[in-house]
Amino acid sequence: MNTVALNRFDTIVIGGGQSGLAAGYYLNCAGGSFLIVDANQRSGDTWRGRWDSLRLFSPAQYDSLPGRPLAMRKGTFPTKDVLADYLEDYASHFNMPILRGVRVTRVARQAGDFMVECGDRTFSCANVIVAAGAYARPWIPDSSALLDSSIHQVHSSEYRRPGDVVGDQVLVVGFGTSGIEIAMELASAGRRVLLSGRPTVQALSKFVPAIFEGKNPILRLIGAAYWNFIHNVVTIDTPLGRKAKSQISLRGQPLVRLNRADALAAGIEHVARLAGVTEGKPSLEDGRPLDISAVVWCTGFRPNYQFLELPELLLDGKGLPIAPHGIVEQIPGLYFVGLPFQVGLTSTLVGGAGRDAALVVRHIAQQRNAVATGCTQLNLDAEAAR
C-alpha cells in the first residue's frame, strides 16, 4: 500500500518489523481502521541489513508470527535473509495496510487525539502503537574519536563480512552474542582477533542449541519445556522473571551457540575491557595499549524516542519507555511493542512478538468496549497467555 486516502485511523502502528506486523495481525482481527507506517521500503529490511552470516538465536518452530508459521524444519536456525523474506511474505499474505519508506517525525496530543506527522503528511488516531525506536542508534564510546585515523572503525550494525574490516589485527569490543560471532568469523578469515570485555552469561550457551537441534524426542521435549520456561515464566509477572530482568539489564542477553572456550580454541585472544585511548591507540583496564589496525564496535544500541512529543511519557535510566506489558497508563491510547523485557525474556524475539502484541490489542479493544471481529476475544487472550 503506497497511498492513503484517509487521514484518520483508529490506530497507527509506528514500525513495520516483526512486532509491528504482529500488532497489525491482531488489529485486523479486532476490527477498526489502522495503518502501519514503516521507514523501510520492504518488510524485513532491518534484518536484511545485518551481517551476511547471521542466524537467529531461536529455532524455527519459535520464529513465527501469529496466523502464519515459518515454513522451516524444526530445530533449524533461520538465516537473517530467510526471516526477512518471511516477514515480507507475512505482510503480503495478510494484505497489511503499510505506508512504506516514510519515517514518523512527530507524535503529539491534540484535542484528545494523537497527531502523527510523517514528513508532509499528518494523520490523527485514537491509539498509537510504537514498534520502533528501542534500537535506533548504534552506540560507540566517545573515546573512539581519539583513535588514530589509521585505525579503521566499524559498528556491528554496519559490518557485513570480514572483507569490510581493514587490516590483519582486529579488536572486537563487546563480548555479547554479536561480538563473539563476528570475532569468530574474522578469526576464520585469518585475522588476528582480540575480543574485549566480560562475556555475558554463558552457562547455557551449548545446552540451548543442542536441545533444539537434536532429533532425540526427549531432547525435543526438553527444548519445548525450556521455551515454555523462558516465554511464560521468565516474565515481569514472576519474582524469577523480575530478577532475571535486572541481571540482563546489567550484563546483556546470554550467549547462545558460542562461548569463551570456543573463542580461545579459534585463536582469539580474550583481553580486558577497553578503558580509553592513549596516544591514539586503544588501552585496556589493565593498562595494556593495543597495536591494532581495526576496531569492530559490538557495543549495542541506544533508544531514540525524540519523535514522541509527549511530556507525560516516563523513561527509565536507559532511555526506554516505562510501559509494562506495552501499556502506558499515564497516556491513554499510547502503547509499545518490541521493548526489551516488555513482558518477558522473549519480548525482543520473533516468537515473543505475538504474545506482546496480543496483550496490547486486547487492551485497546477493552478500552473501546468493542467485541473483536474477524477473530474472537478468546483468541486474543489465548495468544496473550502463550
C-alpha positions in Angstrom: 0.0 0.0 0.0 1.7 3.2 -1.2 -1.1 5.8 -0.8 -3.5 6.6 1.9 -6.9 8.0 1.2 -8.0 8.8 4.7 -6.1 10.8 7.4 -8.0 9.4 10.4 -7.5 5.9 11.8 -8.4 4.2 15.0 -4.8 3.0 15.5 -1.5 3.9 13.9 1.5 1.5 14.3 4.9 3.1 14.0 7.4 0.5 12.7 6.8 -2.5 10.3 9.2 -5.1 11.7 8.1 -8.3 13.4 6.5 -6.5 16.4 4.6 -4.0 14.2 3.4 -6.8 11.9 2.2 -8.9 14.8 0.3 -5.8 16.1 -1.2 -5.4 12.6 -2.4 -9.0 12.6 -4.4 -8.6 15.9 -5.7 -5.1 14.9 -7.1 -6.7 11.8 -8.7 -9.4 13.9 -10.1 -6.8 16.4 -11.7 -4.6 13.7 -11.3 -0.9 13.3 -9.1 1.0 10.9 -5.3 1.0 11.3 -2.2 2.0 9.4 1.4 0.7 9.8 4.0 3.4 9.0 7.4 1.8 8.1 10.6 3.7 7.3 11.8 0.7 5.3 10.9 0.1 1.7 10.3 -3.7 2.3 9.2 -5.7 5.3 12.2 -7.4 6.7 14.8 -4.8 5.6 16.1 -4.3 9.1 17.1 -8.0 9.0 18.5 -7.8 5.5 20.8 -5.1 6.7 22.6 -7.3 9.3 25.8 -9.2 8.7 25.7 -11.8 6.0 26.3 -15.0 8.1 23.8 -14.1 10.9 21.4 -16.8 12.0 18.7 -16.3 14.6 19.4 -17.5 18.1 16.0 -19.2 18.4 14.9 -22.2 16.4 12.4 -22.1 13.5 9.5 -23.5 15.5 9.6 -20.4 17.7 10.3 -17.9 15.0 6.7 -17.4 13.6 4.3 -14.6 13.9 0.6 -15.3 14.7 -1.5 -16.9 11.9 1.3 -18.0 9.5 4.0 -20.4 10.6 7.5 -20.1 9.3 8.0 -23.0 6.8 11.3 -24.5 8.1 12.2 -27.7 9.7 12.1 -27.7 13.5 15.4 -27.4 15.2 17.0 -25.3 12.4 18.1 -21.7 13.0 16.9 -19.4 10.1 19.3 -17.1 8.4 18.5 -13.4 8.6 17.5 -13.3 4.9 15.1 -16.2 5.4 13.4 -14.3 8.2 13.4 -11.1 6.2 11.6 -12.9 3.3 9.2 -14.5 5.7 8.2 -11.0 7.1 7.7 -9.7 3.6 5.5 -12.7 2.7 3.6 -12.3 6.0 2.8 -8.6 5.3 1.7 -9.5 1.8 -0.4 -12.6 2.8 -2.5 -10.6 5.3 -2.6 -7.5 3.0 -1.3 -5.3 5.7 -2.1 -1.5 5.2 1.5 -0.3 5.3 2.8 3.1 4.3 6.4 2.4 3.2 9.5 4.4 3.1 8.1 7.0 5.4 9.6 8.0 8.8 7.4 9.4 11.6 8.9 12.7 12.7 6.5 13.7 15.4 3.7 12.4 17.6 1.7 14.8 19.8 -1.6 15.1 21.5 -4.3 17.4 20.2 -7.9 17.7 21.2 -7.9 14.1 22.7 -6.4 12.5 19.6 -2.8 11.7 18.6 -1.4 13.6 15.7 1.2 11.6 13.8 3.4 13.6 11.4 5.3 11.8 8.6 7.1 14.4 6.5 4.5 16.4 4.8 1.6 14.2 5.9 -0.3 14.2 9.2 -2.6 11.6 10.5 -4.8 11.5 13.5 -5.8 8.5 15.6 -7.1 7.4 18.9 -4.3 4.9 19.6 -0.6 4.8 18.7 1.4 1.6 19.0 5.2 2.3 18.8 7.0 -0.6 17.4 10.3 1.2 16.6 12.9 3.2 18.4 14.3 0.8 21.0 17.4 0.0 18.9 17.5 3.2 16.9 21.1 4.5 17.4 24.2 2.4 17.2 26.3 3.3 20.3 30.1 3.8 20.2 32.1 5.2 23.1 33.1 8.9 22.8 36.7 7.9 23.2 36.5 6.4 19.7 37.0 9.9 18.3 40.5 9.9 19.8 41.7 6.8 18.0 44.4 7.4 15.3 42.9 7.9 11.9 44.8 4.9 10.5 42.7 2.6 12.7 39.6 1.5 10.8 36.4 1.6 12.8 33.0 -0.1 12.1 30.0 -0.7 14.3 28.3 -4.2 14.2 25.3 -2.6 12.5 27.5 -1.7 9.5 29.6 -4.9 9.5 28.6 -7.3 6.7 31.6 -9.6 6.2 35.3 -9.9 7.0 36.2 -8.0 3.8 34.6 -4.9 5.4 37.3 -4.8 8.0 40.7 -3.4 7.1 44.0 -4.9 8.3 45.1 -8.1 10.0 44.9 -7.2 13.6 41.3 -6.5 14.8 39.9 -5.6 18.2 36.3 -6.6 18.7 34.8 -4.6 21.6 31.8 -6.3 23.3 31.6 -9.9 24.4 27.9 -10.5 23.7 26.3 -12.6 21.0 27.2 -10.2 18.2 30.7 -9.7 19.4 31.7 -13.4 19.7 30.0 -14.3 16.3 31.8 -11.5 14.5 35.1 -12.3 16.2 34.8 -15.9 15.3 34.1 -15.1 11.6 37.1 -12.7 11.5 39.3 -15.3 13.0 38.2 -17.9 10.5 39.1 -15.4 7.8 42.7 -15.4 9.0 42.7 -12.2 11.1 44.4 -11.9 14.5 41.5 -11.1 16.7 41.4 -9.6 20.2 38.0 -9.8 21.9 37.5 -7.2 24.7 35.1 -7.3 27.6 33.4 -9.6 30.1 31.3 -12.4 28.5 27.6 -12.2 29.1 26.1 -15.2 30.8 27.4 -18.4 29.0 26.3 -21.3 31.2 23.7 -22.5 28.7 25.4 -21.5 25.5 25.9 -25.1 24.3 22.8 -26.6 26.0 20.3 -24.3 24.3 21.1 -25.1 20.7 21.6 -28.8 21.5 18.1 -29.3 22.9 16.6 -27.7 19.8 18.7 -29.2 17.1 18.7 -32.8 18.5 16.4 -35.4 16.8 16.0 -37.3 20.0 12.4 -36.9 21.2 13.5 -36.5 24.8 15.7 -33.6 23.8 12.8 -32.1 21.9 10.6 -32.3 24.9 13.3 -30.6 27.0 13.5 -27.9 24.2 9.8 -27.3 24.4 9.9 -27.1 28.2 12.8 -24.7 28.0 11.0 -22.4 25.6 7.9 -22.5 27.8 10.0 -21.6 30.7 11.7 -18.5 29.2 8.4 -17.4 27.5 5.9 -17.9 30.2 7.9 -18.0 33.5 10.7 -15.5 32.9 8.4 -12.5 32.8 7.8 -9.3 34.7 4.8 -11.1 36.4 7.0 -13.5 38.4 9.7 -12.9 41.0 12.2 -15.0 39.0 11.5 -13.0 35.8 11.9 -9.7 37.6 15.2 -10.8 39.0 16.3 -12.0 35.5 15.3 -8.7 34.0 17.5 -6.8 36.5 20.5 -9.0 35.8 20.1 -9.0 32.0 19.8 -5.2 32.1 23.2 -5.1 33.6 25.0 -7.9 31.8 23.2 -8.3 28.5 21.5 -11.3 26.8 23.0 -14.7 27.5 25.4 -16.2 24.9 23.9 -18.8 22.5 25.9 -21.3 20.4 29.3 -19.9 21.1 31.2 -19.1 24.4 34.6 -18.1 25.6 36.1 -21.6 25.2 35.1 -21.5 21.5 36.8 -18.2 21.1 40.0 -19.3 22.7 40.0 -22.5 20.6 39.7 -20.4 17.5 42.8 -18.5 18.4 41.0 -15.4 19.6 42.7 -13.6 22.5 40.4 -12.5 25.2 41.5 -9.2 26.7 40.3 -6.9 29.4 37.7 -4.3 29.0 38.5 -1.2 27.0 39.4 1.7 29.3 40.1 4.5 26.8 42.6 5.8 24.3 46.3 6.6 24.8 48.3 8.3 22.1 45.8 7.3 19.5 45.7 3.6 20.5 43.1 1.8 22.5 44.1 0.9 26.0 42.7 -1.7 28.3 41.7 -1.6 32.0 44.9 -3.5 32.9 46.9 -0.7 31.3 47.9 -2.5 28.1 48.0 -0.5 24.9 47.0 -2.3 21.7 48.6 -2.0 18.4 45.8 -2.8 16.0 44.6 -2.0 12.5 40.8 -2.0 13.1 38.1 -1.9 15.7 34.6 -3.6 15.4 32.3 -2.0 17.9 29.8 -4.6 19.2 28.7 -2.2 21.8 24.9 -2.2 21.2 22.4 0.4 20.6 20.6 3.2 22.3 16.9 4.1 22.1 15.6 7.2 20.3 12.1 8.4 21.0 12.6 12.1 20.3 9.7 12.0 17.9 7.4 11.4 20.8 6.5 14.9 22.0 4.6 13.6 25.0 5.9 15.2 28.2 4.0 12.7 30.4 5.9 9.7 29.0 8.3 8.4 31.6 11.7 6.9 30.5 14.0 4.6 32.5 17.7 5.1 33.1 18.5 3.7 29.7 16.0 5.9 27.8 13.4 3.2 27.3 9.7 3.9 27.9 8.2 2.7 31.1 5.4 0.6 29.7 4.8 -2.8 31.5 3.0 -5.2 29.1 3.3 -2.4 26.5 0.7 -0.2 28.1 1.4 3.5 29.1 -1.1 4.1 31.9 -0.5 7.8 32.2 -1.1 8.4 28.5 -4.3 6.6 27.5 -4.0 5.3 23.9 -0.2 5.0 23.8 1.3 1.6 23.6 4.6 -0.1 22.8 5.7 -3.4 21.4 9.2 -4.8 21.0 10.7 -3.3 24.1 13.4 -5.4 26.0 11.6 -7.4 28.7 8.3 -5.6 27.9 6.6 -8.7 29.1 9.5 -11.2 29.4 12.7 -12.6 28.2 11.3 -13.4 24.7 9.8 -9.9 24.1 12.5 -9.0 21.6 12.4 -12.4 19.8 10.2 -13.1 16.9 8.5 -15.8 18.9 7.6 -13.4 21.6 6.1 -10.7 19.4 2.7 -12.3 19.0 2.1 -12.6 22.8 3.1 -9.0 23.4 1.1 -7.6 20.5 -2.0 -9.6 21.6 -1.9 -8.1 25.1 -1.7 -4.6 23.6 -4.5 -5.0 21.1 -6.7 -6.7 23.8 -6.3 -3.6 25.9 -7.2 -1.4 23.0 -10.3 -3.5 22.4 -11.3 -3.4 26.0 -10.9 0.3 26.2 -13.2 0.9 23.3 -15.7 -1.7 24.7 -15.9 -3.4 21.3 -16.3 -7.1 20.6 -13.5 -8.2 18.4 -14.5 -9.2 14.9 -12.6 -11.5 12.5 -11.2 -13.4 15.4 -12.7 -13.8 18.9 -11.6 -12.1 22.1 -10.9 -15.6 23.4 -8.2 -16.0 20.6 -6.5 -12.8 21.7 -6.5 -14.0 25.3 -5.1 -17.3 24.2 -2.2 -15.8 22.3 -1.5 -13.3 25.1 -1.2 -16.2 27.5 1.3 -18.2 25.4 
